[in-house]
Amino acid sequence: MNVVVVGGGVIGAASAWSLTKRGHDVTLIEQFAPGHKNGASHGTSRIFRHAYADDYYVSLAARAYTLWRELENDTQSELLTLTGAVDHGSPDIVKPRVKALTRAGLASEVLEPLDAQKRWAGLAFDTTVLYHPDAGRLHADRSVAAFIEAAQALGARVEYGSPVRSISATEVSTDARTYSADHIVVAAGAWTHKVVSAHVDLPVLVTTQEQPAHFLPTVDADWPSFIHHPGAELRGEGIYGLAGEEGVKIGEHGTGPVVDPDTRNFTPESDGIERLKTYARAWLPGVDADSANPLTCLYTTTPDSNFIIDRRDNLTIAGGFSGHGFKFAPAVGELVADLVDGRIPETALFRLGSRTIS
Ligand SMILES: Cc1cc2nc3c(=O)[nH]c(=O)nc-3n(C[C@H](O)[C@H](O)[C@H](O)COP(=O)(O)OP(=O)(O)OC[C@H]3O[C@@H](n4cnc5c(N)ncnc54)[C@H](O)[C@@H]3O)c2cc1C
């Protein structure tokens, strides 16, 4: 089948890989240059983890893990580094994750705060800690490039610098030309609404400019990726973090200002940076809290933070990855290819259905 994929972020690139593996004739169209920093998939690090409360997400991460290793093998690139991951903070949020890992037969360990503190000198804890070893860090830029390389090796064509201006049932048009398509996959991140709203009623998708920051480490310690869930001592949406080649990155989850992806200013808000420094002083004894080096990136969030991966006629939409989609990308690519091939998804979590507003 002749499939046009709109969007060359991690989801479009992963979809192109899956579709070419199934033998489809794929053209991927991306509005910007390779490696651009205008969307959600750039940078050097994303957390990979299995620790979700919902069994389906745990199984999706497990499938993604297998496929990340396959992609590494196919492209001879190093994408996923295992560091382990910790969850701490509100027991009401952490306990269901322990249970879900156990149900899935995945290794996990529960530690008292003092024991965790001894093990990971860069972090501070005041609640029970969940550790699971099958987690770590994905290299974001290398991952997107690897999906593209692997798809191209199987025959995909990739057009950069080509904004899609319109889609119809069987055609995708850019300024330069019109592509005919048996099936169109839209993986346009924060631009999803702009690309498909004339064809499909979408749930409300909120695009925010998030602003994590890298901090310089001051201790020679093991750094698991971590999520500090909100609870008595920590308010808001919680903090995530991980160490990588640019230092220790921490960020608030989904607190940035609402923006239009075409007119945003890329300038981090100083209040947010101050909050991260305050957090680092209180909870990260292993970093220099004054060394914050911020960056910006887009979240596109659905009302329930579950993704949209669904099909209407010959249009498949993969969007609304709500700040946690990177780790699942190769498994999402498979779900997209399943939809294109006419298979019914085993989960209802990602349907447009009841979340649609008109
Ligand atoms: C700060 C931050 C930290 C994150 N941390 C994690 C993490 O630790 N773990 C994790 O799993 N996830 C994480 N995420 C989420 C993850 O990065 C995203 O869910 C994922 O990158 C979304 O990819 P995407 O392909 O949907 O969107 P994008 O990467 O934005 O890709 C969409 C692409 O479509 C292109 N496009 C749009 N419109 C058009 C058009 N008309 N024509 C042609 N091209 C078009 C865009 O240019 C863009 O390249 C994080 C996100 C952010 C912002």
The ligand as an ORCA input file, in Angstrom:
! r2SCAN-3c Opt
* xyz 0 1
  C      10.670     18.338     27.846
  C      10.146     17.001     27.440
  C      10.573     15.862     28.105
  C      10.058     14.619     27.755
  N      10.502     13.533     28.418
  C      10.058     12.313     28.051
  C      10.592     11.163     28.657
  O      11.475     11.259     29.513
  N      10.134      9.951     28.269
  C       9.166      9.822     27.325
  O       8.759      8.698     27.040
  N       8.645     10.907     26.711
  C       9.087     12.141     27.043
  N       8.605     13.248     26.434
  C       7.540     13.111     25.438
  C       8.066     12.750     24.066
  O       9.253     13.423     23.787
  C       6.964     13.061     23.060
  O       5.789     12.358     23.458
  C       7.329     12.651     21.649
  O       8.563     13.226     21.282
  C       6.239     13.120     20.686
  O       6.672     12.880     19.365
  P       5.789     13.287     18.123
  O       6.428     12.655     16.947
  O       4.350     13.015     18.404
  O       5.886     14.885     18.042
  P       7.031     15.796     17.397
  O       8.356     15.346     17.810
  O       6.669     17.208     17.685
  O       6.908     15.513     15.855
  C       5.884     16.027     15.050
  C       6.521     16.368     13.732
  O       5.529     16.683     12.771
  C       6.027     17.712     11.952
  N       4.896     18.388     11.319
  C       3.859     18.985     11.928
  N       3.022     19.520     11.028
  C       3.546     19.256      9.813
  C       3.130     19.566      8.491
  N       2.017     20.278      8.229
  N       3.912     19.148      7.471
  C       5.031     18.414      7.692
  N       5.481     18.121      8.952
  C       4.728     18.524      9.991
  C       6.744     18.609     12.953
  O       7.632     19.517     12.332
  C       7.432     17.595     13.836
  O       8.720     17.276     13.372
  C       9.101     14.516     26.732
  C       8.689     15.656     26.039
  C       9.212     16.891     26.377
  C       8.763     18.093     25.600
*
